[in-house]
Amino acid sequence: MVYRPGVMTLGRTAILMTALLTAAVLGGCTLKADENEISIEHLSTQPGVAQAMADSHCAKYAKVARRVQMGIEQAGPILGFRKKISTFECVEKGTEGQGRGSGAKGTP
């Protein structure tokens, strides 16, 4: 086989497709997002991926992410990877421990 620049071989195509599929499965996927909330589907063994994505999203609005819900574990469509959906609230800095989902009570 002769190497020709600009022409992708079958082997290179397979490697590229495998890498893209792996990245899609192992990363998080945003399901819904606005300036107040973000929901992310992620591997159940990798909740840190969802937290990092939520932190990055909320930082756009000068806020921080606080997890308010983590869904039940479900088998994904590809190779049975276990996935969850986590929902984060974007809150003002300094109020991360207050409000919905934190169990904190307001002061009188």
PyRosetta script that sets phi, psi and omega in degrees:
from pyrosetta import init, pose_from_sequence

init()
pose = pose_from_sequence("MVYRPGVMTLGRTAILMTALLTAAVLGGCTLKADENEISIEHLSTQPGVAQAMADSHCAKYAKVARRVQMGIEQAGPILGFRKKISTFECVEKGTEGQGRGSGAKGTP")
pose.set_psi(1, 136.5)
pose.set_omega(1, -178.7)
pose.set_phi(2, -101.0)
pose.set_psi(2, 131.5)
pose.set_omega(2, 177.2)
pose.set_phi(3, -76.3)
pose.set_psi(3, 127.7)
pose.set_omega(3, 176.5)
pose.set_phi(4, -123.0)
pose.set_psi(4, 120.8)
pose.set_omega(4, 179.1)
pose.set_phi(5, -56.8)
pose.set_psi(5, 139.1)
pose.set_omega(5, 177.7)
pose.set_phi(6, 86.9)
pose.set_psi(6, -7.2)
pose.set_omega(6, 179.7)
pose.set_phi(7, -110.2)
pose.set_psi(7, 120.5)
pose.set_omega(7, -177.3)
pose.set_phi(8, -86.6)
pose.set_psi(8, 129.7)
pose.set_omega(8, 179.2)
pose.set_phi(9, -80.3)
pose.set_psi(9, 165.5)
pose.set_omega(9, 179.1)
pose.set_phi(10, -60.2)
pose.set_psi(10, -40.8)
pose.set_omega(10, 179.3)
pose.set_phi(11, -63.3)
pose.set_psi(11, -43.8)
pose.set_omega(11, 178.7)
pose.set_phi(12, -65.5)
pose.set_psi(12, -38.9)
pose.set_omega(12, 178.6)
pose.set_phi(13, -62.8)
pose.set_psi(13, -43.1)
pose.set_omega(13, 179.3)
pose.set_phi(14, -62.5)
pose.set_psi(14, -42.5)
pose.set_omega(14, 179.2)
pose.set_phi(15, -64.1)
pose.set_psi(15, -44.1)
pose.set_omega(15, 179.7)
pose.set_phi(16, -62.9)
pose.set_psi(16, -44.9)
pose.set_omega(16, -179.9)
pose.set_phi(17, -64.4)
pose.set_psi(17, -38.9)
pose.set_omega(17, 177.6)
pose.set_phi(18, -63.4)
pose.set_psi(18, -43.6)
pose.set_omega(18, 179.5)
pose.set_phi(19, -63.4)
pose.set_psi(19, -42.3)
pose.set_omega(19, 179.7)
pose.set_phi(20, -66.6)
pose.set_psi(20, -40.8)
pose.set_omega(20, 178.2)
pose.set_phi(21, -64.2)
pose.set_psi(21, -43.5)
pose.set_omega(21, 179.0)
pose.set_phi(22, -61.8)
pose.set_psi(22, -44.1)
pose.set_omega(22, 179.3)
pose.set_phi(23, -62.5)
pose.set_psi(23, -39.9)
pose.set_omega(23, -179.9)
pose.set_phi(24, -67.3)
pose.set_psi(24, -38.3)
pose.set_omega(24, -178.5)
pose.set_phi(25, -74.7)
pose.set_psi(25, -42.1)
pose.set_omega(25, -174.4)
pose.set_phi(26, -81.9)
pose.set_psi(26, -22.9)
pose.set_omega(26, 180.0)
pose.set_phi(27, -82.7)
pose.set_psi(27, 179.5)
pose.set_omega(27, 175.9)
pose.set_phi(28, -96.7)
pose.set_psi(28, 159.9)
pose.set_omega(28, -179.7)
pose.set_phi(29, -129.4)
pose.set_psi(29, 122.3)
pose.set_omega(29, 179.8)
pose.set_phi(30, -75.3)
pose.set_psi(30, 127.3)
pose.set_omega(30, 179.2)
pose.set_phi(31, -98.9)
pose.set_psi(31, -34.1)
pose.set_omega(31, -178.4)
pose.set_phi(32, -156.6)
pose.set_psi(32, 139.0)
pose.set_omega(32, 179.5)
pose.set_phi(33, -156.1)
pose.set_psi(33, 138.9)
pose.set_omega(33, 169.7)
pose.set_phi(34, -149.4)
pose.set_psi(34, -168.9)
pose.set_omega(34, -174.8)
pose.set_phi(35, -74.1)
pose.set_psi(35, -10.3)
pose.set_omega(35, -178.3)
pose.set_phi(36, -109.4)
pose.set_psi(36, -17.1)
pose.set_omega(36, -172.6)
pose.set_phi(37, -159.2)
pose.set_psi(37, 153.8)
pose.set_omega(37, 174.3)
pose.set_phi(38, -146.5)
pose.set_psi(38, 137.4)
pose.set_omega(38, 175.5)
pose.set_phi(39, -115.7)
pose.set_psi(39, 131.9)
pose.set_omega(39, -173.8)
pose.set_phi(40, -131.7)
pose.set_psi(40, 131.2)
pose.set_omega(40, 172.4)
pose.set_phi(41, -91.0)
pose.set_psi(41, 132.5)
pose.set_omega(41, -175.8)
pose.set_phi(42, -150.6)
pose.set_psi(42, 164.6)
pose.set_omega(42, 174.8)
pose.set_phi(43, -62.9)
pose.set_psi(43, 139.3)
pose.set_omega(43, -177.3)
pose.set_phi(44, -64.4)
pose.set_psi(44, -23.9)
pose.set_omega(44, 179.4)
pose.set_phi(45, -87.6)
pose.set_psi(45, -2.0)
pose.set_omega(45, -176.3)
pose.set_phi(46, -126.9)
pose.set_psi(46, 57.9)
pose.set_omega(46, 179.8)
pose.set_phi(47, -65.8)
pose.set_psi(47, -20.6)
pose.set_omega(47, 178.3)
pose.set_phi(48, -64.5)
pose.set_psi(48, -29.8)
pose.set_omega(48, 177.2)
pose.set_phi(49, -63.4)
pose.set_psi(49, -45.4)
pose.set_omega(49, 179.7)
pose.set_phi(50, -64.2)
pose.set_psi(50, -42.0)
pose.set_omega(50, -180.0)
pose.set_phi(51, -62.0)
pose.set_psi(51, -43.5)
pose.set_omega(51, 179.7)
pose.set_phi(52, -63.7)
pose.set_psi(52, -41.6)
pose.set_omega(52, 178.3)
pose.set_phi(53, -64.5)
pose.set_psi(53, -41.9)
pose.set_omega(53, 179.6)
pose.set_phi(54, -66.3)
pose.set_psi(54, -41.8)
pose.set_omega(54, 178.1)
pose.set_phi(55, -59.1)
pose.set_psi(55, -45.0)
pose.set_omega(55, -179.6)
pose.set_phi(56, -63.8)
pose.set_psi(56, -43.1)
pose.set_omega(56, 179.9)
pose.set_phi(57, -63.6)
pose.set_psi(57, -49.8)
pose.set_omega(57, -176.4)
pose.set_phi(58, -67.5)
pose.set_psi(58, -30.1)
pose.set_omega(58, 179.0)
pose.set_phi(59, -61.3)
pose.set_psi(59, -26.9)
pose.set_omega(59, 177.3)
pose.set_phi(60, -61.0)
pose.set_psi(60, -24.4)
pose.set_omega(60, -178.1)
pose.set_phi(61, -109.4)
pose.set_psi(61, 16.5)
pose.set_omega(61, -178.3)
pose.set_phi(62, 58.3)
pose.set_psi(62, 39.5)
pose.set_omega(62, 179.1)
pose.set_phi(63, -127.3)
pose.set_psi(63, 172.5)
pose.set_omega(63, 176.0)
pose.set_phi(64, -119.6)
pose.set_psi(64, 154.9)
pose.set_omega(64, -177.7)
pose.set_phi(65, -91.8)
pose.set_psi(65, 135.8)
pose.set_omega(65, 174.0)
pose.set_phi(66, -128.6)
pose.set_psi(66, 122.9)
pose.set_omega(66, -179.9)
pose.set_phi(67, -67.7)
pose.set_psi(67, 129.5)
pose.set_omega(67, 178.1)
pose.set_phi(68, -115.0)
pose.set_psi(68, -15.5)
pose.set_omega(68, 179.2)
pose.set_phi(69, -159.8)
pose.set_psi(69, 139.5)
pose.set_omega(69, 171.3)
pose.set_phi(70, -127.5)
pose.set_psi(70, 119.4)
pose.set_omega(70, -176.8)
pose.set_phi(71, -70.0)
pose.set_psi(71, 174.4)
pose.set_omega(71, 179.1)
pose.set_phi(72, -73.6)
pose.set_psi(72, 155.5)
pose.set_omega(72, -178.7)
pose.set_phi(73, -74.6)
pose.set_psi(73, 134.2)
pose.set_omega(73, 178.9)
pose.set_phi(74, -134.6)
pose.set_psi(74, 150.0)
pose.set_omega(74, 176.8)
pose.set_phi(75, -73.3)
pose.set_psi(75, 132.5)
pose.set_omega(75, 177.6)
pose.set_phi(76, -79.8)
pose.set_psi(76, 166.1)
pose.set_omega(76, -177.3)
pose.set_phi(77, -74.4)
pose.set_psi(77, -17.8)
pose.set_omega(77, -176.6)
pose.set_phi(78, -108.6)
pose.set_psi(78, 115.1)
pose.set_omega(78, 175.4)
pose.set_phi(79, 56.9)
pose.set_psi(79, 18.8)
pose.set_omega(79, 175.8)
pose.set_phi(80, 69.6)
pose.set_psi(80, 20.2)
pose.set_omega(80, 176.7)
pose.set_phi(81, -58.1)
pose.set_psi(81, 138.3)
pose.set_omega(81, 179.5)
pose.set_phi(82, -84.6)
pose.set_psi(82, 127.5)
pose.set_omega(82, -176.6)
pose.set_phi(83, -124.6)
pose.set_psi(83, 158.6)
pose.set_omega(83, 174.3)
pose.set_phi(84, -136.3)
pose.set_psi(84, 162.3)
pose.set_omega(84, 172.2)
pose.set_phi(85, -116.4)
pose.set_psi(85, 122.5)
pose.set_omega(85, 177.8)
pose.set_phi(86, -109.9)
pose.set_psi(86, 140.0)
pose.set_omega(86, 177.1)
pose.set_phi(87, -115.4)
pose.set_psi(87, 133.7)
pose.set_omega(87, -178.8)
pose.set_phi(88, -122.0)
pose.set_psi(88, 144.7)
pose.set_omega(88, 174.7)
pose.set_phi(89, -102.4)
pose.set_psi(89, 135.5)
pose.set_omega(89, 175.2)
pose.set_phi(90, -90.7)
pose.set_psi(90, 116.9)
pose.set_omega(90, -176.4)
pose.set_phi(91, -122.1)
pose.set_psi(91, 158.0)
pose.set_omega(91, 176.9)
pose.set_phi(92, -61.4)
pose.set_psi(92, 145.1)
pose.set_omega(92, 178.6)
pose.set_phi(93, -60.1)
pose.set_psi(93, 137.0)
pose.set_omega(93, -179.0)
pose.set_phi(94, 95.2)
pose.set_psi(94, -10.2)
pose.set_omega(94, 179.7)
pose.set_phi(95, -115.2)
pose.set_psi(95, 19.5)
pose.set_omega(95, -175.6)
pose.set_phi(96, -59.1)
pose.set_psi(96, -31.7)
pose.set_omega(96, -175.9)
pose.set_phi(97, -92.0)
pose.set_psi(97, 7.1)
pose.set_omega(97, -176.7)
pose.set_phi(98, -115.8)
pose.set_psi(98, 159.7)
pose.set_omega(98, 171.9)
pose.set_phi(99, 91.1)
pose.set_psi(99, -163.1)
pose.set_omega(99, -175.0)
pose.set_phi(100, -52.1)
pose.set_psi(100, 132.8)
pose.set_omega(100, 173.4)
pose.set_phi(101, 81.2)
pose.set_psi(101, -7.2)
pose.set_omega(101, -175.9)
pose.set_phi(102, -96.4)
pose.set_psi(102, -19.6)
pose.set_omega(102, -177.2)
pose.set_phi(103, 80.1)
pose.set_psi(103, 2.0)
pose.set_omega(103, -179.3)
pose.set_phi(104, -76.8)
pose.set_psi(104, 143.9)
pose.set_omega(104, 178.4)
pose.set_phi(105, -107.4)
pose.set_psi(105, 143.4)
pose.set_omega(105, 179.9)
pose.set_phi(106, -71.1)
pose.set_psi(106, 160.2)
pose.set_omega(106, 178.1)
pose.set_phi(107, -91.8)
pose.set_psi(107, 147.8)
pose.set_omega(107, -178.0)
pose.set_phi(108, -67.7)
pose.dump_pdb("model.pdb")
